[in-house]
Amino acid sequence: MLNEEATQLGSNATQTYADRASSAASRMDRMIVDLLAYGKVSHANTPFEWVDLRTKVERVVAEFAQDIATKNARVQVQVDNIRVFTSRVLLAQVLSNLLGNALKFVHPNEPPDVTIVGRLAPQGQAVQIEVRDRGIGIDLSYREKMFKVFEKLHSGAFPGTGIGLAIVQKAVQRLGGSISVDAVEGGGTRFVVLLPLGDSDPDQ
């Protein structure tokens, strides 16, 4: 209502106040949504089942089809045919948040370049999922803080509430796994998720 009135009156000051109020309300709305997602990941009772990793990754990438096309992004999927006993919902949350970040944090006028790799981990009964990008990169001195709630590494030009990576870490922990991050040579970031495979797959 304030926005409509400001437009009708032609008042620059009123329009400025209305824009600020609207922007603050939008930020609060996004924060509430993200906090609800964090709470759901932390406490939701999600069943574990056998999941085809490549199929799940491809479905998550397909959900970003419009964003990928709009940004002229390149997303490569290099995932082996692996079945993992895990939560389909939490795994999708991890993949979606990491891919979303890779598509968002890029240099101006540069199309995102993302590679998702999935394979058996060298150390044994685990699957290793990597999400690599050629974006703006990160300061590794913030390695410990970046997975905490409300910690934003890139403010200003990039929207967000600073909860996304906290959701990822919480989901990975609930899956019994771990997550780490490294800088990519030449610019960019690599997130590595290790998840237990589970017991022997009855279908194999």
Secondary structure, DSSP 8 states (H G I E B T S, - for coil): -HHHHHHHHT-HHHHHHHHHHHHHHHHHHHHHHHHHHHHHHHH----EEEEEHHHHHHHHHHHTHHHHHHTT-EEEEEE-S-EEEEEHHHHHHHHHHHHHHHHHS--TT---EEEEEEEE-TTSSEEEEEEEE-SS---GGGTTTTTSTT--SS-SSS---S-HHHHHHHHHHHTT-EEEEEE-TTS-EEEEEEEE--S--TT-
